[in-house]
Amino acid sequence: MRKREQTNKLYSNEVRKEAVRLHEEDKWTYKQITEKYGIQDKDRVRKWVYKFRKQGEYGYWITEAAEKSI
């Protein structure tokens, strides 16, 4: 049996921020956000929201150097 191939797609800070904003301010569901941005897994968005709530805006977002490699 072959393992299912998985790719770890990185999303820009803009997408992450907008996803969190849509959930927090506009009360979008994780499903709505994943459909809008083509994100495969709603748990990914859930983790972004959780980390944002825990670490705040400046403690969470990926660095500019990492974002340039996207």
Secondary structure, 3 states (H helix, E strand, C coil): CCCCCCCCCCCCHHHHHHHHHHHHCCCCCHHHHHHHHCCCCHHHHHHHHHHHHHHHHHHHCCCHHHHHCC
